[in-house]
Structure formats: C-alpha cells, structure tokens
C-alpha cells in the first residue's frame, strides 16, 4: 500500500515573490493574495515588505519600460510637445471607443 499524505495536512509551499508581485500588480488586495497563495500571516507580511521595497526602487513591474518612471525622460518628451495618443471614436450618445490611428502630440485634443 502506498502512503499518500492528506492535502489538508500538507504545509503550503513557500510564497514566491514573483507570484505575490504578479497578483499585487494586478490590483489584488494583500489579504486576498495571502488567501490565494495560502500564505501564513508572517510570510505575507514579508512578501509585502519586499514588494513595496522593490516598487520604491522602481523595480515593481517588470512589464513596464524603465523610462516610464523616469522624470527626466517625461520632462524631455513634454518639452518636445508631449506623447502620442490613441484616437477616440464616439459610440452612440454617451460612449467613446479608443482606437487607432495614433495621433501625434501636436493634434492631441484639437479638432480641425
């Protein structure tokens, strides 16, 4: 006979900061993340501290380009007229859809 441990007696796997960060970056509340990853309160507190420290250093979301948080870059782009933006199309009376083409900064928000 093969021994199979009961799922309820198995200790939860240690929390991985990448799993924790992915859930937190998607907007999930810390308590919900703790529940979903089956973390003990102490583990959750430690991972939240690591997550916040990385975010404070600008390492929060690895999907964002590094310049997205770079104040000097943003000031330089704004001095040149601003960022390109997606155009908008009205849908019905109250709706607006964001769509292509991209609009250069000089025409953003202006109607001919």
Short mmCIF file of the C-alpha atoms (twelve columns), coordinates in Angstrom:
data_MODEL
# 
_entry.id   MODEL 
# 
loop_
_atom_site.group_PDB 
_atom_site.id 
_atom_site.type_symbol 
_atom_site.label_atom_id 
_atom_site.label_alt_id 
_atom_site.label_comp_id 
_atom_site.label_asym_id 
_atom_site.label_seq_id 
_atom_site.Cartn_x 
_atom_site.Cartn_y 
_atom_site.Cartn_z 
_atom_site.pdbx_PDB_model_num 
ATOM 1   C CA . UNK A 1   0.000   0.000  0.000   1 
ATOM 2   C CA . UNK A 2   1.319   3.440  -0.970  1 
ATOM 3   C CA . UNK A 3   1.286   6.282  1.534   1 
ATOM 4   C CA . UNK A 4   -0.410  9.429  0.227   1 
ATOM 5   C CA . UNK A 5   -0.463  12.438 2.535   1 
ATOM 6   C CA . UNK A 6   -3.785  14.138 3.012   1 
ATOM 7   C CA . UNK A 7   -3.974  17.517 1.241   1 
ATOM 8   C CA . UNK A 8   -5.218  19.232 4.420   1 
ATOM 9   C CA . UNK A 9   -2.102  18.161 6.374   1 
ATOM 10  C CA . UNK A 10  0.358   19.246 3.712   1 
ATOM 11  C CA . UNK A 11  2.114   22.500 4.569   1 
ATOM 12  C CA . UNK A 12  1.672   25.283 1.997   1 
ATOM 13  C CA . UNK A 13  4.531   25.900 -0.369  1 
ATOM 14  C CA . UNK A 14  6.665   28.899 0.488   1 
ATOM 15  C CA . UNK A 15  5.467   32.104 -1.088  1 
ATOM 16  C CA . UNK A 16  7.261   33.187 -4.195  1 
ATOM 17  C CA . UNK A 17  7.781   36.940 -4.581  1 
ATOM 18  C CA . UNK A 18  7.054   36.697 -8.308  1 
ATOM 19  C CA . UNK A 19  3.626   35.120 -7.722  1 
ATOM 20  C CA . UNK A 20  2.934   37.641 -4.980  1 
ATOM 21  C CA . UNK A 21  4.051   40.604 -7.116  1 
ATOM 22  C CA . UNK A 22  2.009   39.448 -10.117 1 
ATOM 23  C CA . UNK A 23  -1.171  39.363 -8.052  1 
ATOM 24  C CA . UNK A 24  -0.436  42.671 -6.305  1 
ATOM 25  C CA . UNK A 25  0.366   44.432 -9.599  1 
ATOM 26  C CA . UNK A 26  -2.954  43.302 -10.996 1 
ATOM 27  C CA . UNK A 27  -4.647  45.219 -8.170  1 
ATOM 28  C CA . UNK A 28  -5.408  42.327 -5.834  1 
ATOM 29  C CA . UNK A 29  -5.686  43.303 -2.151  1 
ATOM 30  C CA . UNK A 30  -2.865  41.936 0.070   1 
ATOM 31  C CA . UNK A 31  -5.283  39.850 2.170   1 
ATOM 32  C CA . UNK A 32  -6.737  38.236 -0.942  1 
ATOM 33  C CA . UNK A 33  -3.224  37.465 -2.213  1 
ATOM 34  C CA . UNK A 34  -2.418  35.837 1.141   1 
ATOM 35  C CA . UNK A 35  -5.513  33.669 0.839   1 
ATOM 36  C CA . UNK A 36  -4.951  32.730 -2.807  1 
ATOM 37  C CA . UNK A 37  -1.310  31.769 -2.254  1 
ATOM 38  C CA . UNK A 38  -2.123  30.069 1.077   1 
ATOM 39  C CA . UNK A 39  0.486   32.110 2.933   1 
ATOM 40  C CA . UNK A 40  0.872   32.353 6.683   1 
ATOM 41  C CA . UNK A 41  0.462   35.925 8.018   1 
ATOM 42  C CA . UNK A 42  4.214   36.246 8.634   1 
ATOM 43  C CA . UNK A 43  5.041   35.142 5.093   1 
ATOM 44  C CA . UNK A 44  2.519   37.583 3.661   1 
ATOM 45  C CA . UNK A 45  3.962   40.481 5.680   1 
ATOM 46  C CA . UNK A 46  7.489   39.633 4.500   1 
ATOM 47  C CA . UNK A 47  6.447   39.398 0.847   1 
ATOM 48  C CA . UNK A 48  4.508   42.672 1.086   1 
ATOM 49  C CA . UNK A 49  7.615   44.404 2.504   1 
ATOM 50  C CA . UNK A 50  9.745   43.010 -0.340  1 
ATOM 51  C CA . UNK A 51  7.105   44.010 -2.910  1 
ATOM 52  C CA . UNK A 52  6.895   47.585 -1.592  1 
ATOM 53  C CA . UNK A 53  10.688  47.926 -1.372  1 
ATOM 54  C CA . UNK A 54  11.075  46.815 -4.996  1 
ATOM 55  C CA . UNK A 55  8.324   49.187 -6.114  1 
ATOM 56  C CA . UNK A 56  10.016  52.060 -4.270  1 
ATOM 57  C CA . UNK A 57  13.252  51.327 -6.156  1 
ATOM 58  C CA . UNK A 58  11.370  51.308 -9.466  1 
ATOM 59  C CA . UNK A 59  11.543  47.543 -9.860  1 
ATOM 60  C CA . UNK A 60  7.835   46.987 -9.290  1 
ATOM 61  C CA . UNK A 61  6.504   45.993 -12.666 1 
ATOM 62  C CA . UNK A 62  8.978   44.340 -14.997 1 
ATOM 63  C CA . UNK A 63  6.483   44.692 -17.858 1 
ATOM 64  C CA . UNK A 64  6.778   48.490 -17.857 1 
ATOM 65  C CA . UNK A 65  9.698   50.065 -19.675 1 
ATOM 66  C CA . UNK A 66  12.233  51.594 -17.307 1 
ATOM 67  C CA . UNK A 67  11.779  55.081 -18.728 1 
ATOM 68  C CA . UNK A 68  8.120   55.041 -17.758 1 
ATOM 69  C CA . UNK A 69  9.140   56.152 -14.262 1 
ATOM 70  C CA . UNK A 70  11.991  58.382 -15.313 1 
ATOM 71  C CA . UNK A 71  11.128  62.020 -14.531 1 
ATOM 72  C CA . UNK A 72  13.848  63.473 -16.744 1 
ATOM 73  C CA . UNK A 73  12.593  61.497 -19.743 1 
ATOM 74  C CA . UNK A 74  8.999   62.597 -19.189 1 
ATOM 75  C CA . UNK A 75  10.054  66.256 -18.865 1 
ATOM 76  C CA . UNK A 76  12.070  65.998 -22.105 1 
ATOM 77  C CA . UNK A 77  9.152   64.469 -24.030 1 
ATOM 78  C CA . UNK A 78  6.713   67.043 -22.660 1 
ATOM 79  C CA . UNK A 79  9.111   69.838 -23.664 1 
ATOM 80  C CA . UNK A 80  9.009   68.477 -27.227 1 
ATOM 81  C CA . UNK A 81  5.216   68.583 -27.324 1 
ATOM 82  C CA . UNK A 82  4.124   65.500 -25.416 1 
ATOM 83  C CA . UNK A 83  3.376   61.839 -26.060 1 
ATOM 84  C CA . UNK A 84  1.461   60.303 -28.950 1 
ATOM 85  C CA . UNK A 85  -2.022  59.126 -28.067 1 
ATOM 86  C CA . UNK A 86  -4.724  56.816 -29.378 1 
ATOM 87  C CA . UNK A 87  -7.619  58.454 -31.180 1 
ATOM 88  C CA . UNK A 88  -11.204 58.250 -29.937 1 
ATOM 89  C CA . UNK A 89  -14.444 57.447 -31.730 1 
ATOM 90  C CA . UNK A 90  -17.909 58.177 -30.373 1 
ATOM 91  C CA . UNK A 91  -20.300 55.262 -29.914 1 
ATOM 92  C CA . UNK A 92  -23.893 56.328 -29.504 1 
ATOM 93  C CA . UNK A 93  -24.709 59.349 -27.361 1 
ATOM 94  C CA . UNK A 94  -22.534 58.691 -24.345 1 
ATOM 95  C CA . UNK A 95  -19.937 56.138 -25.414 1 
ATOM 96  C CA . UNK A 96  -16.363 56.608 -26.544 1 
ATOM 97  C CA . UNK A 97  -14.082 53.947 -28.013 1 
ATOM 98  C CA . UNK A 98  -10.307 54.247 -28.005 1 
ATOM 99  C CA . UNK A 99  -8.912  53.164 -31.355 1 
ATOM 100 C CA . UNK A 100 -6.206  53.576 -33.954 1 
ATOM 101 C CA . UNK A 101 -4.658  55.621 -35.561 1 
ATOM 102 C CA . UNK A 102 -2.152  57.140 -33.183 1 
ATOM 103 C CA . UNK A 103 -2.282  60.902 -33.034 1 
ATOM 104 C CA . UNK A 104 0.888   62.986 -32.811 1 
ATOM 105 C CA . UNK A 105 1.184   65.320 -29.831 1 
ATOM 106 C CA . UNK A 106 0.502   68.456 -31.887 1 
ATOM 107 C CA . UNK A 107 -3.028  67.256 -32.801 1 
ATOM 108 C CA . UNK A 108 -3.940  65.673 -29.471 1 
ATOM 109 C CA . UNK A 109 -7.154  67.085 -28.101 1 
ATOM 110 C CA . UNK A 110 -7.653  69.525 -31.008 1 
ATOM 111 C CA . UNK A 111 -10.349 69.288 -33.595 1 
ATOM 112 C CA . UNK A 112 -9.873  70.768 -37.066 1 
# 
